[in-house]
Amino acid sequence: MNMIKRLRRKFIIMATIGVLVVLGGAWASSIPSPICG
């Protein structure tokens, strides 16, 4: 039971990071910036 709770927490963290990366990439690509080229 404790293992499932730990895995679920890790999955939520990874899912949150994935969403942030996708949103960040879309936001960066929608705005022309010299950093992204």
C-alpha positions in Angstrom: 0.0 0.0 0.0 2.8 2.4 0.9 4.6 1.5 -2.4 1.5 2.4 -4.4 1.2 5.7 -2.6 4.8 6.4 -3.4 4.5 5.5 -7.0 1.3 7.6 -7.4 3.1 10.6 -5.9 6.0 10.1 -8.3 3.6 9.8 -11.2 1.8 13.0 -10.3 5.1 14.9 -10.0 6.3 13.5 -13.4 2.9 14.3 -15.0 3.1 17.9 -13.6 6.6 18.4 -14.9 5.6 17.0 -18.3 2.7 19.4 -18.6 4.9 22.3 -17.5 7.5 21.3 -20.2 4.8 21.1 -22.9 3.2 24.4 -21.9 6.6 26.0 -21.7 7.6 24.8 -25.1 4.4 25.9 -26.7 4.7 29.3 -25.0 8.3 29.7 -26.0 7.5 28.7 -29.6 4.6 31.1 -29.8 6.8 34.1 -28.8 9.8 34.9 -31.0 12.8 35.1 -28.7 16.5 35.2 -29.5 17.1 32.5 -26.9 15.2 29.9 -28.9 16.5 31.2 -32.2 
